[in-house]
Amino acid sequence: MINLESIEWSEIYGNLNKKGHSLIKDVLPSSQCESLIASYSQDRLFRKTINMARYRFGSGEYKYLNYPLPLIIQELRTTLYTHLAPLANLWMNTLHTGISYPETHSQFITHCKNNGQERPTPLMLKYQVGDYNTMHQDLYGDVYFPLQVIVFLNQVAKDYSGGQLVLTEQVPRAQSKAMVVTPDQGDIVVLSTQFRPQKGVRGYYRVNMRHGVSEVTDGIRHTLGIIFHDSK
């Protein structure tokens, strides 16, 4: 894993403020991505498997990881949280929500547990030809973190085609805007979990965000989802 301290975080914050998402290139080497893909078949690592079609979430499959998380996933979750918490607090303060987040992820997880949210939410997703994910938000309880991360584990065009990350933003009294992102292996996308602040003529308001995955047209697509809050 690269040193996340070397990332130009001010640029990441700027993209998140403007668009509700930001791409960070080459976070994981290909060897680490391949190792994570191989771990998908190790049932002991996971607490639950979800068939998307059964719940009308789309088509495909994902698995929620168990605690303790694999080391690389735990490192990403705790380190990324530290860098994103200042922006999360800025967003909550700007929108006058009364919500604030502690400096460390371990403190935040304690807060989740105190509110009955104790199940880990990081997950791995597998899409094959014809699979897709409907537009959604990853909220698992009253306590949530306003940013999350998707880690892309396969090579675009070589391992799969289609399967673009699709994001929409909805402003009050307007049509939704769609954005399409196609990261490559080892890249991550940081995105809004539920909403971001947008400045208007009367101050700041909420722009609601959703994300999904377009249909995979060839091959197999794996991703790792890092959600910072836990679930009930």
N, C-alpha and C positions, 0 to 999 in steps of 0.2 A: 504494500500500500504506500502511496506517495505521502509525503509530509503535508497534511492539510493546512499546516501553518504557512506554507509557501503560497497558498492560493490568495489571489487578490479579492478579499472578501468585500471590499467596498463596491466592486463591480457586481458581485453576486447580489448584494443588498439592493443595488440600483435596479437590476433586472427584476428582482422580486417586487420591488415597489412599483415598477412600471407595468409589468406584465403578469405578475403572480407566479412566475416560474423562472428558473435559471439553469442553464446547462454548465456542468463542470466536466471538462475533458480529462480522460486518462487518469482516473482515480485509482483503478485497480489494474494490475498487469493481467495479461491473458491467462497465465498459469493459475492465478487466484480465481479468475472467473470460471475456468474449466473445473477447478476443484469444487467450487460452489455448485456448479451444475451437477457434478457427480454425486454430491451429497443429497440431492433431491430424492434419491432412491433409498436413503437410509432412514427407515421409518422411526427409529429411536429418537431422531432429532426433532420430530414433529408431534404436536399435540392434537391436531385436527386437520382433516382433508375436506375441502369444499368442492363439490361439483357445481360449476357455475350454472349450468342449464337447469339443474334441479331447483335452484332458488331464483331463476330468471334473471341472473346477473350477466348473462351472455352465454358463452360456450368456452370450455376449457377447465382448468383445475388449478387450485392453489392450496398450499399447506401452511398452517401456522406453526411456527417454531416453538419448542419447549425452552424453559429455563433449565439449566444455564445455556445461554446462547453460544453458538460457536464463537471463538475468540475474535475472528476478523469482524463478525457482525456486531459483537458487543463493542469493539473498539470504534467502529464507524458510528454506532448509535450514540455512544457517550461523547465522542469528540465532536461530531457534527452538532449535537445539541448545544455544546458549549459555545460554538460559533454562531448558532442561530438564535439562541435565547435573547440576546440584546435586541435583535430585530423583532422578535415575537413580542417583547415588552413594549417596544416602540409602537407597534401596531395596536396593541391593546390600549395603550395610553392615548394614542391619537383618536381612537374611536370611543374613548371614555367607557370602557367595559368594566372597569374595576378589577380586572384580572391581571395578575402578575406571575412571573415564572422565576423559580430559583436559579442560581448560577450553574448548578451541577445537575446532571441527569439523575443521579442517585437520589437527590433531594426531591426531584419531581416525581420519581417513581414512588417514593414514600408518600407523597401527597396523593397519588393515584390509589395506593393501597388503603390509605385512610378514608377514601371515598368509595371503597368496595370494588375497585378496579385492580385486579391482581393477575390477570392472565396476559401473557406476552402477546404482542401483536405483530412483530416482524414476521414476514411471510415470503414464501417463494412461489412464483407463478409459472405455469407451463402452458403454452399455447401451441397447438398444432394447426394444420391446414383447416381453414373454416372457423377457427376459434376467434373470439373477440370478447371485449369487456364493455358493458354498458356504462354510460356516464354516471358517476357516483361521487360521494364524499366518504372518507374513512373516519367516521365518528363512532366511538364505542362506549360512550358514557358521558356524564356531565363534565368530567375533566378531560380536556383535550389540549393538544399542542397545535398551533395554527400553521405549522409547516411540516412537511414530510419529504421523504427521499425515495427515489426509484433508482436502483443500480442495474445497468444493462449488461447481461452476461454473454450474449451471443453476438457474432459479427453480422451486421446487416449485409444483405445480398449474398453472402457466402452461406450462412446458416439458415436464413429465412428471408422472405419478402413480405411486404405488407406489414401489418402489426405496428403501425405508427402510434405514438402517444398522442392522444387528442385531448385538448383542454378547452373548456368554454368559460367565458365570464359573462355574467348577467348583471347589467346595471339597471336601476329602477326605471320603469316606463320605457324600456328599449329592448330591442331584439338581442339575442345572445351572439357573442363573437366567438368564433372557433379558431384555435391555433393548433398546428400540427408540428410535432417534433420527432426527429428520427436520430436518436443518439446511437453511437456505436459501442462495441464491446469495451467495458471498463469505464465508460462514462456514467455520470449520475445526473439526475435532474432533481433539483429542489423545487417543490411546488407548494402552493397554498393548500391547506387541508380543507378549508371551508370558505374563507373570504379574505380579501385584502382591503386596505383603505384606499380611497380615491378622493382627491380634492375636488370639490365643486364650488359653485358660487356662494353657497351658504355653509361652507366648512367641509369636513370630511364625511363620507358615507361609505357603506359597505358594498363592495363588488363581490358577488357570490361566485365561487369557482367550483367547477366539477372536472373530473378527468375520466378517461376511458381508453380503450385500445381498439383500433380499427382491425378489420378481419385479416388474419394471416393467410396469405395466398400460396406460400410455399415454405417447407421446412418446419423447424421447431424454434420457438422463441422462449427463453427463460429470463426472468427478472427477479430481483430481490427488492422487496418493499420494506422500508424502514419507517415505521410509525413510532413516534416517541412516547405517546401515552399508552397505557395498558387498558385492557378490556374487563368488563364485568363478567 
